[in-house]
Amino acid sequence: MKRLFCASFVAVVLSAGSAVAETPDTETIYLEHCAGCHGGDRLGGMGPALLPENLGRLRKKAAHDVIANGRPATQMPAYGKKLNAAEIDALVALVYSPLPEVPVWGLEEIIASHIQHVDPAALPSAPLHKADPMNLFVVVEGGDHHVTIMDGDSFEPLARFPSPYALHGGAKFSPDGRYTYLASRDGWVIKYDLHSLQVVAEIRAGINTRNIAVSGDGRYIAVANYLPQNLVMLDTSDLKPIKIIPIKSLQGKSSRVSAVYTANPRNSFVVALKDVPEMWEVSYEDKPPARFAGFVHSFEKDHEEAVVAASFPVRRIELSGPLDDFFFDQPYRHVFGASRDGTQAVVVHMDVGREIAQVPLPGMPHLGSGITFDYQGRRVLATPHLKEGKVSVIDMKSWEVVKVIDTEGPGFFMRSHENSPYAWVDVFFGPNKDAVHIIDKRTLNIVKTLRPVPGKTAAHIEYTKDGRYALLSIWEMDGAVIVYDMETLEEVKRIPFVKPVGKYNVWNKISRDEGTSH
């Protein structure tokens, strides 16, 4: 992979912050101890990128501890005996200082990062294991940066492989469930074959990536980037780039991408922009439908792109404000999006291309983990809130709030299954992080509160293919995945994992089950 390893670049970065510039040896310290893994440009290498945008989940105090004591189960060594506290503080100040210029990560850099591990022609035509390929789980272990493939019937691991730092945005799958695609915060995208249990290819499509989406026809991956501010299209067959779409509003303002999801029935990607009041619909059909007529995206003159059958025209929908996240109804006709100020949500009718309703939802709803189900003859959406201990239930016809369910604290994940009468929501933030609520979808009442490991975070529920079992994560280094019987709501098995931050069932994802995020 192409890297810029130059002291002059680091010297320019150091001049950006006075706290760093006052320590004359910081440049030498970084080059000697950090650049070999993280790159002289701080854009990453064997180790993750060291930029403020990529370190948002790591506080400065924790970063000081990582430099001093290393990170267990990774290649990050401890420097506490080589560097004093002031030198470590200077390094922390450096990596949290923004670059003086936006780094270039274009087509040339993306192509240079591409690694083909296995010839696609050499892959088997059928699974090499005896597990049900539709009931596999992809378990992301954030504690030591690994991914485990688990049999959803026996709950036994089939394979485990190392992943890039900070996988983000959940596992995505090919329409037939054969391949899973994973993306890291650093922009690395991995293609993994669930038949032969091996990594097929990987590529770095950005510097700071939000998430990825796989097209409904299985041909393309859309990579949503904070840095650079663009949408990168990859060919799923080999992960090579086929187009880069810079993100600019009608007024020419650049924007980060909040999220991208595929809208399978529409044969398009839907993109929320973080910094401008627009939502984009990007067609991946070879012959885009009539709604894209006249919506031809204008690119910069120096824009680099490869030739591809789909032209990826962009249809812009102007909004009252930027959206941080959004949720589709089951027909993919409406988008329910959360506003940045966290006080309301808006409903966008995708066919007419405009907002049709606003719903007051204080407490910043986490729509990315919303679910839908039928309640008293009507379809409702249920979502936890990131800043309040509540679950809001919204009628998806009138767009009115049906009920607000009080919980023991703000939640992050909510899950159910179309064969289950129950919905699960965690209490991810605050003193009750060890609790998870089970809600009866027929009454909208909490029927049970579990505390599987007192004092330790319980989060992220996913069901088996048939909805018979629900799997819960203990979000700790000495964590576990706990399996619950959905008839008795009792624990039936506990499997140790290293901070299992997410687990994704193949069937639920590719069938777009109403109880899981899409």
Order of alpha helices (4+ residues) and beta strands (2+ residues): alpha-alpha-alpha-alpha-alpha-alpha-alpha-beta-beta-beta-beta-beta-beta-beta-beta-beta-beta-beta-beta-beta-beta-beta-beta-beta-beta-beta-beta-beta-beta-beta-beta-beta-beta-beta-beta-beta-beta-beta-beta-beta-alpha
